[in-house]
Amino acid sequence: MEDSYKKAKILIVEDEQHINRLIELVLLSDGYHRIQKAYDGNEAFSIVKRDKPDLVLLDVMIPGIDGFTLCKLIKDDPELNSVQIIMLTAKNLEEDILKGFEYGAIDYISKPFSNKILLARTRAHLSNLSKHDNIINYKNLSLDLEKVIVKIDDKIIDLTNFEFKILYTFLTNIGIVFSRSQLLSYLRGNDGFDVSERAVDVQIVNLRRKLGAFGSNIETIRGFGYKLKEL
């Protein structure tokens, strides 16, 4: 039986036709069949608005609207922000990687990448969408995975994508201690870029501040890392 996530709609945004076609063939070989392609940012944005794909494989350096700007446009639109975005790029600088996450990307794969890595990342994110409930509740906080919204007592908390992913990680692993390196590995996979562990500390501080009193539920385990307090 076909895995349910193989029915997901995927949009490939890559201006180099041979790379675009190669990615399409790799996905087709793994059983994905609802695939669309775009070769510039303007065309891609039109497709996203019209068809609302489940996942966009988005190159940064594309004509028209660049990848970073397109990512932000999609994630800032309440009607589109459930669309998941994986950035594909030759850029490997920490500031570019963090910029992608800040604009709403869920993952970042550096070129050249192996077909196995591409499929593993695609499979992981799509299967997570299909197997988890859309809404996760913990005490007075709720996280809506489909709408990418976090609420405390019905008040919306404005989080960056990276902060949202950290909170989601804790909510789906209550009581589990995550080291900084584990959080980085969980959030970005095992391949692609080098980000200092200090960046995790900064994100945790910002997340706690935004969550207010609820932030105390994210505990620091000295010498080990962080966890969400058990109920």
N, C-alpha and C positions, 0 to 999 in steps of 0.2 A: 504493500500500500504506500502511496506517495505521502511523504511527510507534509503536513499541512502548510508549513512555511514555504514549501516549494511553489505554492500558488501565489506567493507574494508578487506584487508589481514592483519591478526594478527599473530605474532610469539610469542609464550610463551617460555621463556628461564628459566628453573627451574630444578635443578638437582634432587630434591626430587620428585619421581614419583607421589606420592599421591597428592602433592600440585599442580604439573603440571596438573594432570588429573582434580582436583577440579576446577582450573581456567578455563580449557577447558569447563567443564560442565556448569559453571556459564555463560560463554560467549555464549555457544550454547543455553542455556535456554532463553537468551535475543535476540536471532535471528541472531547472528553472525554465519557464516558457513564456511568462508574461513580461517581456523585456522591451523597453523602448530606448532609443538612442537620440542624443542631441549633440551638436558640435559647437555650440556657443551658448553663452549665458542667457541671452534673450530668448532663444528657442527653448532652452531648458525651463525657464521660468513659466513660459506659456504652457508647456506640457504639465508642469507641476500644478499650476492653477486649474487646468482642465481635468486632469486625470488623478491627481493626488496619489502618487505612487507610495508604496510602503517604505522603500529605501532608494536613496540616490547615491550613486557612486560618482563623486564630484571631483574633477580635476581643478586645481587652483588656477593654473595659468590657461585661461580660455578667453577667446575674443568676446567682445561685448561686455556684459556684466561679468566681472571676475568671480572666481569661486568663493572667496571670502564674503564678498558683498551679496552674492546670490544666497549663500548659506544664511546670512543674517536676515535677508528679506523673507526667506521661507519661515525661519524660526520666530520672527517677529509678527507674523500673520496668524491670528487666532484660528483661522480656518485651515492653516497649513502646518502648524507647528508640531503636529504629531508625525509628520514625515521625518524619517530617520536619515541622517546624512553621514557618509563616510568620505573623508577627504582623501584624494589620490594626488600625490605631488612629489616632485623631486626635491622640494624644500625640506630641510631637516634641521632648521634652526629652532631653538626652544621658543623664541618669541612668536614664530609663525605657528608652531604647534599649539601653544596656549591661546593664540588668537583664534585658531579654528575652534577650540573648545569653547571659548568665551562667546563665539558667535553661534554656537549650538550644535557643532558636529559631535557625533557619538564616538567617533574613532578616526584614526589617522594612519594611513599606510604610505610609506615612502617608496618611490620608484627608484630602481626597478624592484618589483616585488614578485614573489613566486606565486604560481597558480594556486598552490595549496594554502598559502597564507590568505589570499584573496577569498577563497571559498570558505576557509575556516572562520574568518571574520564575518563574512556575509551570513553564514549559517548560524553563528552564535547570536548575532543581533536579531535576526528574523525569528529564530526559535524562541528567544527570550520574549519577544512580543506575543507569540502565539500561545505560550504555555503559562504565562502569569496572568492573574486577574488584573483588570484595568485599574482598579482602585485598591490601595493598600492602606489600612487604618492602623494607627498605633496611638493609644491614649487619645488626645484631642487633635491629633494631626492626621490628615489624609493626603495621600499622594496618588494623583490620577496619571497613570502611565500613558494613556492615549492622548489626553489633552496637555500633558506635561505641565500640570498645575499642582502646587502644594498649598494646602490650607491648614490653618490652625484656628479652631473655633469659627470656621466659615470665612476667615479672613485670608485672602490670597497673599502668599509670601513670594516675593520676586527673587528667584534664584537664577544664577548662571547655569549653563548646561553642566559644567563640571561639578558645581555644588549639588545640582539635582542628582547627578550620577552617584556621588558619594553618599547622599542621603538614601537613595534607592538601594545601594549596596548594603548599608547598615540595616535598612528595614527588611530586606530579604535574608539577612543573616544575623538576627537579633542575638546578642550575647557573644558573638564570635569576635575575637580580637584580631584586628588587621594591622600589620606593620605598615609603615610608610611605603616600603617597596612592594608589599602585597597589594596595597591600594592602587599604586601606579600600574602594576602588572594587570590587575583586574580591570582597570578603567581603560587601558590602552592596548592590552594584549602583550604578547611577548616579542614583538618585532616592530621596528619602525622609528623610534626616536628616543632621544636622551633628555629627560627632564629631571631636575634635581628633586630630591625628596623634600627639600625645604618648601617646594611649591605646594605639597600636600598640607603642611602645617598652616600655610597662609590660607588655603581654601577652608580648612577646618575652622580657623578663627573667624573667617568671614561668615561661614555657615552658621556657627553658633550665635554670632551677633544678630544675624537676620532672623533666626528662630526665637530670639528673645529668651524668656524663661524656659521654654522647651529645650533650648540648646544644652542645658545641663544634663539632658539624657544621653548626650554624646560624651562618653567618659574617656579620659586619658589614662591609659595603663602605662605608668612610668617604666621606661626601659623596653616597652614592647610596641605600643601603638595606640589604637583607638577602637572603641566598640560602642554599640548602642545598648543602654542598660536594659536588662531583662525586666519584663513586666512582673 
